[in-house]
């Protein structure tokens, strides 16, 4: 047995005072609890959410089992708490990274029978190859890059193991994904509120929130059938403690802790000379029988989509909008269609504070990944309160803001640009060629809206604007954005009109008229399609 996380300092950190240190796992938990950690040097962005969940879940289960009331800043105490999770293994085997004997558990590496050692025929020679990120060969992050690593860089393997088991997708027969996903190719989303920022402060907030809402967590999990028979069995919390053979049936949800640290794949780290490799084997069943749950297993970081045919975990795929304002706004505000997870809801003591909603996910596609999704939305104190005491009204205001943006984009800006490109008195509104030409500018407008949507929405709440006044203010902002995009677009788009200036004047007149028609409360100037002389405007522009 070599390289125990309980004793060996493998995690490279940068402290709040910009010092570089290397810490063991108990030291890292103590440093988190003391809010001394500024960053984990080797942790990649797509691994951050899953490692945060790992640290919070591990700390919560260790403290809960020992009856510890608050997180300690003492390394020795954290070492004791972690050992309490694996009390059946006095040699600390489950915390060692490299154990040659496959019948013994190693860190996030399930044991198997001695006769099955030969089943581990797959080999990953770098942490990137084991990790969940799937990149093309021309990409900078190649699967085989940073291969040939020795034991001096074991932290990379730790991050890869955590990322793999927490966020794995279905990758063909025998390679199953996480129980906390809505389908084999789904994305696991991660939503939480953050108040004081920083790794330690955010860890402490989620840990405190789970401890204060322990009963709610247990009741929700029980309603879903999770953890009903977990008892005090160590393998209900750390799933790598139990033997996992190729033909073993899946573990039932009633036998796992709601915050269990799962293992999605059969993997063992080994040494080949001085190089660390990961050997993998397939299984005939997923580790946990959760296929029928659609990912709804009481994950305190995962939003739930509420549907009449059954709830399912939110699946923010890149190709369907990811975390754009159109996709994210209903998740944050529409309580009839979505349920925010426990850690994305403010506690009573937090409702008077300003906080940030942190959303993370690794986009998925069949057989690969599809972009890293990340978004942060700041809620002023007044807006934070409204998410609880006036959620329905906030949802309606959000919907009206989204609809106004859609109307400004499609019925005003898009039509005006088609008018410019077509250049005739009777534009072909349904032309696919015109639609393709102006589409990049529709995207540009939507991106500009995305930049300010939540800021404007929540600022209107904080300023206690009425619904009508808030919508009027928002439409004025949309008007300015549409005019800016229009001016840039007509400077580069082609037109069939022989006079570019005349086409531009006519399109601008159309833009103003469409704004006046669709948004009658806005001041759009004296020009409209009925009253403006487009020829005179064209002459004025040309001179």
VOGU-3710 file (C-alpha; in Angstrom, 3 decimals, decimal comma):
1> xxxxxxxxxx> 0,000/0,000/0,000  1,322/3,414/-0,957  0,330/7,058/-1,054  -2,405/7,506/1,549  -4,457/10,670/1,115  -4,708/10,854/4,897  -0,996/11,500/5,257  0,658/12,384/1,961  0,578/16,052/0,851  -0,352/15,762/-2,805
11> xxxxxxxxxx> -2,780/18,672/-3,278  -1,062/21,826/-4,479  -2,881/24,932/-3,300  -2,441/28,671/-3,374  -3,479/30,314/-0,140  -5,400/33,527/0,377  -2,051/35,196/1,036  -0,716/33,849/-2,303  1,559/31,243/-0,747  2,050/27,854/-2,428
21> xxxxxxxxxx> 1,587/24,750/-0,280  1,062/21,003/-0,635  -1,555/19,401/1,610  -2,976/15,996/2,469  -6,741/15,470/2,305  -7,288/16,152/6,059  -5,075/19,237/5,786  -7,087/20,385/2,779  -10,364/19,985/4,679  -8,915/21,931/7,604
31> xxxxxxxxxx> -7,681/24,672/5,267  -11,102/24,833/3,581  -12,758/25,128/6,994  -10,399/27,981/7,928  -11,005/29,651/4,527  -7,281/29,642/3,728  -7,491/28,201/0,197  -7,570/30,553/-2,773  -7,247/27,891/-5,472  -6,282/24,319/-6,245
41> xxxxxxxxxx> -3,467/24,753/-8,712  -4,056/21,654/-10,859  -7,868/21,531/-10,808  -9,342/22,130/-14,267  -12,490/24,267/-14,708  -14,712/21,358/-15,772  -13,667/19,458/-12,611  -14,416/22,241/-10,124  -18,129/21,551/-9,556  -17,696/17,834/-9,012
51> xxxxxxxxxx> -14,723/18,313/-6,677  -16,705/20,864/-4,679  -19,533/18,334/-4,336  -17,032/15,662/-3,345  -15,497/17,789/-0,590  -18,846/18,929/0,829  -20,402/15,440/0,710  -17,334/13,821/2,251  -17,186/16,377/5,060  -20,922/16,171/5,745
61> xxxxxxxxxx> -21,011/12,367/5,962  -17,911/12,232/8,166  -19,261/14,889/10,544  -22,762/13,456/10,584  -21,513/9,969/11,440  -19,416/11,328/14,321  -22,002/13,810/15,541  -19,598/16,681/14,912  -21,491/19,995/15,252  -19,242/22,222/13,135
71> xxxxxxxxxx> -16,304/21,854/10,735  -12,963/21,734/12,472  -9,850/23,644/11,479  -7,687/20,918/13,048  -6,022/18,446/10,688  -5,851/15,653/13,270  -9,589/15,887/13,881  -10,362/15,647/10,173  -8,110/12,584/9,937  -10,119/10,973/12,733
81> xxxxxxxxxx> -13,415/11,845/11,047  -12,327/10,351/7,725  -11,136/7,207/9,438  -14,567/7,002/11,035  -16,048/6,521/7,554  -13,774/3,516/6,976  -13,580/2,060/10,485  -13,797/-1,471/9,072  -10,358/-0,948/7,487  -7,823/-0,250/10,271
91> xxxxxxxxxx> -5,030/-0,049/7,702  -6,649/2,939/5,939  -6,737/0,961/2,685  -9,664/2,951/1,168  -7,594/6,145/1,377  -4,554/4,762/-0,453  -4,196/5,487/-4,149  -1,987/2,574/-5,207  -2,795/-0,904/-3,910  -1,683/-3,824/-6,011
101> xxxxxxxxxx> -4,078/-6,314/-4,397  -7,365/-5,971/-6,341  -9,317/-7,668/-3,541  -8,701/-4,619/-1,332  -10,412/-1,252/-1,866  -8,271/1,729/-2,782  -9,337/5,369/-3,040  -12,363/5,459/-5,391  -11,330/2,027/-6,668  -13,674/-0,862/-5,921
111> xxxxxxxxxx> -12,197/-4,273/-5,045  -13,047/-7,460/-6,928  -12,372/-11,175/-6,581  -8,794/-12,355/-7,118  -9,893/-14,353/-10,166  -11,114/-11,168/-11,871  -7,807/-9,325/-11,821  -7,301/-10,180/-15,486  -10,512/-8,370/-16,469  -8,835/-4,969/-16,133
121> xxxxxxxxxx> -7,661/-4,884/-19,732  -8,366/-1,231/-20,535  -5,473/1,146/-19,896  -5,536/4,935/-19,499  -2,009/6,292/-19,507  -2,888/9,839/-18,490  -5,456/11,450/-16,176  -7,014/13,190/-19,193  -7,652/9,849/-20,820  -9,498/8,624/-17,710
131> xxxxxxxxxx> -11,353/11,886/-17,148  -14,801/12,636/-18,565  -13,636/15,314/-21,001  -13,703/14,061/-24,592  -11,772/16,299/-26,999  -10,774/15,987/-30,646  -7,224/15,084/-31,561  -6,578/18,624/-32,792  -7,643/20,114/-29,465  -5,121/21,403/-26,973
141> xxxxxxxxxx> -6,422/19,025/-24,267  -5,617/15,691/-25,857  -6,501/12,409/-24,143  -2,898/11,238/-24,062  -1,360/14,566/-23,091  0,593/14,549/-19,826  1,013/10,800/-19,924  3,933/9,102/-18,244  3,263/10,768/-14,898  4,895/9,435/-11,772
151> xxxxxxxxxx> 3,702/9,423/-8,188  4,813/13,029/-7,695  1,669/14,172/-9,568  -0,955/11,907/-8,062  -3,357/14,809/-7,494  -4,153/14,787/-11,213  -5,311/11,189/-10,882  -7,417/12,103/-7,836  -9,190/14,868/-9,753  -9,723/12,534/-12,710
161> xxxxxxxxxx> -11,182/9,798/-10,485  -13,566/12,228/-8,779  -14,631/13,699/-12,119  -15,097/10,286/-13,744  -17,217/8,746/-11,011  -19,352/11,843/-10,393  -19,962/12,897/-13,991  -19,505/9,804/-16,145  -21,846/9,247/-19,076  -22,777/6,027/-20,832
171> xxxxxxxxxx> -19,902/5,139/-23,143  -21,007/1,833/-24,609  -21,805/-1,610/-23,226  -20,255/-2,182/-19,806  -19,380/1,490/-19,258  -22,225/3,095/-17,370  -22,685/6,607/-16,054  -23,523/8,402/-12,836  -26,764/7,585/-11,037  -27,429/11,340/-10,733
181> xxxxxxxxxx> -28,087/11,859/-14,455  -31,223/11,946/-16,541  -30,118/9,381/-19,112  -26,899/7,938/-20,468  -25,962/10,984/-22,554  -27,348/13,602/-20,170  -25,549/16,458/-18,476  -25,231/16,622/-14,701  -25,941/20,185/-13,625  -24,667/21,820/-10,458
191> xxxxxxxxxx> -26,554/24,792/-8,938  -25,833/26,464/-5,621  -25,937/29,833/-3,889  -22,699/31,517/-2,848  -22,470/34,495/-0,514  -18,874/34,993/0,635  -16,731/33,904/-2,290  -13,725/31,583/-2,323  -13,226/27,812/-2,170  -13,322/27,662/1,620
201> xxxxxxxxxx> -16,218/30,071/2,110  -18,353/28,329/-0,516  -17,506/24,917/0,942  -18,470/26,153/4,423  -21,761/27,614/3,210  -22,922/24,406/1,501  -21,770/22,271/4,412  -23,571/24,501/6,920  -26,717/24,538/4,775  -26,779/20,739/4,605
211> xxxxxxxxxx> -26,282/20,409/8,347  -29,060/22,908/9,111  -31,418/21,186/6,675  -30,464/17,631/7,531  -34,053/16,659/8,202  -35,264/18,127/4,912  -32,497/16,307/3,033  -33,398/13,002/4,665  -37,132/13,428/4,115  -36,698/14,300/0,436
221> xxxxxxxxxx> -34,366/11,352/-0,122  -36,730/9,021/1,701  -39,646/10,137/-0,457  -37,567/9,151/-3,488  -36,593/5,815/-1,966  -32,946/6,775/-1,397  -31,098/5,704/1,745  -34,031/3,976/3,407  -31,871/1,035/4,493  -28,474/2,716/4,464
231> xxxxxxxxxx> -28,058/2,489/8,234  -24,452/2,754/9,329  -22,984/0,532/6,619  -19,730/2,176/5,425  -20,365/1,096/1,826  -23,613/3,092/1,812  -21,534/6,282/1,935  -18,312/5,404/0,102  -19,407/3,028/-2,630  -15,867/1,937/-3,436
241> xxxxxxxxxx> -15,638/0,015/-0,160  -17,789/-2,894/-1,383  -16,629/-5,571/-3,820  -17,736/-5,025/-7,412  -17,428/-7,952/-9,761  -18,259/-7,867/-13,458  -21,495/-9,807/-13,020  -22,639/-8,160/-9,779  -26,187/-6,760/-9,752  -26,681/-3,047/-9,259
251> xxxxxxxxxx> -26,894/-1,695/-5,707  -30,413/-0,571/-4,803  -31,093/3,098/-4,063  -32,476/2,222/-0,644  -29,012/0,988/0,300  -27,056/4,174/-0,486  -26,716/7,445/1,395  -28,296/10,488/-0,350  -24,841/12,121/-0,542  -22,936/8,919/-1,284
261> xxxxxxxxxx> -19,662/9,193/-3,185  -20,396/6,847/-6,024  -18,149/4,840/-8,302  -19,502/4,645/-11,836  -16,723/2,517/-13,365  -14,448/-0,340/-12,362  -10,973/1,180/-12,290  -7,660/0,504/-10,503  -4,540/2,655/-10,477  -1,276/0,793/-10,913
271> xxxxxxxxxx> 2,412/1,367/-11,472  4,157/0,397/-14,683  7,768/1,001/-13,790  7,796/4,569/-12,501  4,605/5,560/-14,346  1,054/5,593/-12,972  -1,661/4,156/-15,221  -5,362/3,425/-14,744  -6,623/-0,041/-15,616  -10,323/-0,367/-16,331
281> xxxxxxxxxx> -12,849/-3,176/-16,629  -16,470/-3,319/-17,754  -19,544/-4,391/-15,794  -22,832/-5,988/-16,754  -24,872/-3,525/-14,721  -24,504/0,051/-13,472  -23,216/0,359/-9,929  -26,506/1,796/-8,631  -29,948/0,886/-9,961  -31,257/4,359/-10,750
291> xxxxxxxxxx> -32,389/4,079/-14,387  -36,066/4,576/-13,526  -35,446/7,745/-11,515  -34,407/9,964/-14,448  -31,657/11,330/-12,194  -34,034/12,476/-9,439  -32,251/10,953/-6,428  -32,179/13,840/-3,960  -29,026/15,501/-5,292  -28,876/18,834/-3,396
301> xxxxxxxxxx> -27,128/20,506/-6,354  -29,398/19,375/-9,223  -32,581/21,204/-10,361  -35,587/19,036/-11,160  -37,899/19,445/-14,147  -41,509/18,932/-13,066  -43,650/17,126/-15,634  -46,986/15,342/-15,495  -45,425/12,117/-16,749  -42,737/12,209/-14,067
311> xxxxxxxxxx> -39,998/14,445/-12,699  -36,488/14,367/-14,162  -33,134/15,977/-13,497  -32,510/19,181/-15,438  -30,425/18,501/-18,540  -28,812/21,759/-19,817  -27,429/20,605/-23,148  -25,340/23,093/-25,131  -27,369/22,653/-28,311  -30,626/23,544/-26,528
321> xxxxxxxxxx> -29,401/26,792/-25,036  -27,214/25,701/-22,142  -27,328/28,478/-19,548  -28,637/31,219/-21,828  -31,146/33,608/-20,289  -33,986/31,948/-22,203  -33,087/28,523/-20,802  -31,955/29,572/-17,334  -34,669/32,073/-16,388  -37,454/29,451/-16,100
331> xxxxxxxxxx> -35,181/27,224/-13,996  -34,469/30,047/-11,558  -37,965/31,520/-11,310  -40,722/29,198/-12,541  -41,616/27,069/-9,519  -44,419/25,291/-11,384  -42,064/23,898/-14,012  -38,824/23,517/-12,028  -37,701/22,785/-8,477  -34,439/24,359/-7,422
341> xxxxxxxxxx> -32,161/22,037/-5,441  -31,673/22,415/-1,720  -28,362/24,275/-1,988  -29,702/26,732/-4,570  -32,409/27,935/-2,175  -31,634/30,531/0,512  -31,942/29,591/4,148  -34,006/31,915/6,331  -30,821/33,548/7,642  -29,650/34,206/4,065
351> xxxxxxxxxx> -32,755/35,909/2,710  -31,563/39,380/3,745  -28,200/38,957/1,995  -27,094/39,488/-1,566  -25,836/36,245/-3,101  -24,727/34,681/-6,355  -26,372/31,738/-8,080  -23,562/29,570/-9,412  -24,476/27,189/-12,240  -22,031/24,720/-13,769
361> xxxxxxxxxx> -22,294/21,765/-16,146  -20,251/19,873/-18,712  -22,282/19,689/-21,918  -22,865/16,212/-23,309  -23,361/14,613/-26,694  -23,563/10,968/-27,688  -20,098/9,530/-27,227  -18,510/12,807/-26,151  -18,683/16,173/-24,449  -20,066/19,402/-25,868
371> xxxxxxxxxx> -18,689/22,450/-24,126  -18,310/23,677/-20,575  -21,333/25,582/-19,281  -20,833/28,188/-16,573  -22,984/31,073/-15,372  -23,211/33,262/-12,289  -26,213/35,468/-11,485  -26,045/37,979/-8,655  -29,220/38,448/-6,591  -29,457/41,733/-4,627
381> xxxxxxxxxx> -30,915/41,274/-1,123  -34,402/42,444/-2,131  -34,417/40,061/-5,089  -33,211/37,195/-2,889  -36,222/37,709/-0,629  -38,585/37,782/-3,593  -37,430/34,348/-4,743  -39,137/33,044/-1,601  -42,002/35,378/-0,670  -43,034/36,492/-4,191
391> xxxxxxxxxx> -41,767/33,711/-6,448  -44,853/33,632/-8,684  -44,707/37,374/-9,385  -40,990/37,175/-10,134  -41,634/34,291/-12,536  -44,256/36,341/-14,405  -41,941/39,342/-14,674  -39,173/37,092/-15,983  -41,520/35,621/-18,587  -42,586/39,077/-19,753
401> xxxxxxxxxx> -38,934/40,123/-20,087  -38,136/37,027/-22,160  -41,169/37,557/-24,389  -40,272/41,214/-24,987  -36,757/40,224/-26,024  -38,148/37,594/-28,374  -40,530/40,106/-29,984  -37,809/42,723/-30,376  -35,489/40,172/-31,951  -37,891/38,376/-34,282
411> xxxxxxxxxx> -40,661/40,833/-35,108  -38,665/44,050/-35,145  -34,931/43,604/-35,757  -35,117/40,527/-37,980  -37,868/42,007/-40,124  -36,016/45,305/-40,522  -32,856/43,511/-41,616  -34,767/41,403/-44,137  -36,288/44,638/-45,437  -32,770/45,984/-45,931
421> xxxxxxxxxx> -31,401/42,863/-47,627  -34,418/42,400/-49,901  -34,445/46,095/-50,813  -37,940/46,089/-52,371  -41,351/47,463/-51,466  -42,676/43,918/-50,917  -39,952/41,918/-49,132  -39,959/38,141/-49,233  -40,277/37,551/-45,489  -40,105/33,760/-45,846
431> xxxxxxxxxx> -36,977/33,569/-47,975  -34,554/31,018/-46,429  -31,641/32,845/-48,065  -32,531/36,129/-46,384  -33,088/34,340/-43,071  -29,632/32,772/-43,304  -27,999/36,128/-44,122  -29,506/38,027/-41,190  -29,303/35,153/-38,667  -25,818/36,063/-37,323
441> xxxxxxxxxx> -27,174/39,482/-36,357  -30,112/37,931/-34,561  -27,569/35,893/-32,620  -25,574/39,057/-31,876  -28,683/40,742/-30,503  -29,534/37,720/-28,369  -25,983/37,701/-26,971  -26,283/41,384/-26,078  -29,577/40,685/-24,316  -28,033/37,722/-22,513
451> xxxxxxxxxx> -25,350/40,006/-21,066  -27,867/42,266/-19,312  -31,032/40,193/-18,831  -30,596/39,043/-15,227  -28,944/42,282/-14,155  -31,863/44,361/-15,429  -34,515/41,952/-14,179  -33,184/41,693/-10,645  -32,291/45,389/-10,451  -35,929/46,198/-11,211
461> xxxxxxxxxx> -36,940/43,981/-8,297  -34,387/45,546/-5,955  -35,625/49,036/-6,962  -39,216/47,931/-6,230  -40,392/48,928/-9,707  -43,937/47,951/-10,622  -44,365/45,253/-13,248  -45,472/47,787/-15,884  -42,646/50,224/-15,171  -40,053/47,463/-15,067
471> xxxxxxxxxx> -41,219/46,104/-18,417  -41,195/49,587/-19,969  -37,632/50,165/-18,758  -36,591/46,784/-20,139  -38,201/47,461/-23,523  -36,312/50,747/-23,706  -33,071/48,849/-23,151  -34,053/46,328/-25,829  -34,799/49,205/-28,199  -31,312/50,633/-27,730
481> xxxxxxxxxx> -29,698/47,225/-28,253  -31,738/46,587/-31,399  -30,775/49,955/-32,862  -27,095/49,317/-32,115  -27,160/45,889/-33,762  -29,137/47,270/-36,707  -26,585/50,030/-37,328  -23,717/47,524/-37,285  -25,594/45,068/-39,484  -26,525/47,436/-42,302
491> xxxxxxxxxx> -22,899/48,499/-42,460  -21,884/45,028/-43,600  -24,926/43,262/-45,050  -25,635/43,254/-48,805  -28,828/44,684/-50,298  -30,605/44,159/-53,621  -31,477/47,839/-53,783  -29,280/49,810/-56,182  -28,909/52,517/-53,523  -27,436/51,284/-50,259
501> xxxxxxxxxx> -28,331/54,554/-48,579  -31,950/54,350/-49,731  -32,241/50,724/-48,559  -30,762/51,673/-45,211  -33,168/54,576/-44,739  -36,182/52,449/-45,652  -35,074/49,670/-43,296  -34,477/52,136/-40,459  -37,922/53,594/-41,019  -39,349/50,086/-40,916
511> xxxxxxxxxx> -37,435/49,390/-37,694  -38,926/52,432/-35,998  -42,399/51,660/-37,264  -42,190/48,067/-36,063  -41,045/49,275/-32,651  -43,972/51,693/-32,481  -46,392/48,928/-33,415  -45,030/46,181/-31,152  -43,993/48,431/-28,266  -46,437/51,365/-28,284
521> xxxxxxxxxx> -45,190/52,712/-24,944  -41,737/53,471/-26,319  -40,598/56,744/-27,858  -39,359/55,866/-31,336  -39,067/59,302/-32,871  -41,177/60,964/-35,565  -40,474/58,438/-38,301  -42,802/55,561/-39,137  -43,568/53,631/-42,335  -46,752/55,685/-42,764
531> xxxxxxxxxx> -45,346/59,193/-42,250  -41,678/59,128/-43,136  -40,326/60,042/-46,514  -37,750/57,343/-47,135  -36,475/59,108/-50,232  -35,753/62,301/-48,292  -33,998/60,308/-45,549  -31,915/58,532/-48,172  -30,885/61,817/-49,708  -30,028/63,262/-46,281
541> xxx> -27,832/60,220/-45,507  -26,094/60,320/-48,864  -25,100/63,964/-48,372
//
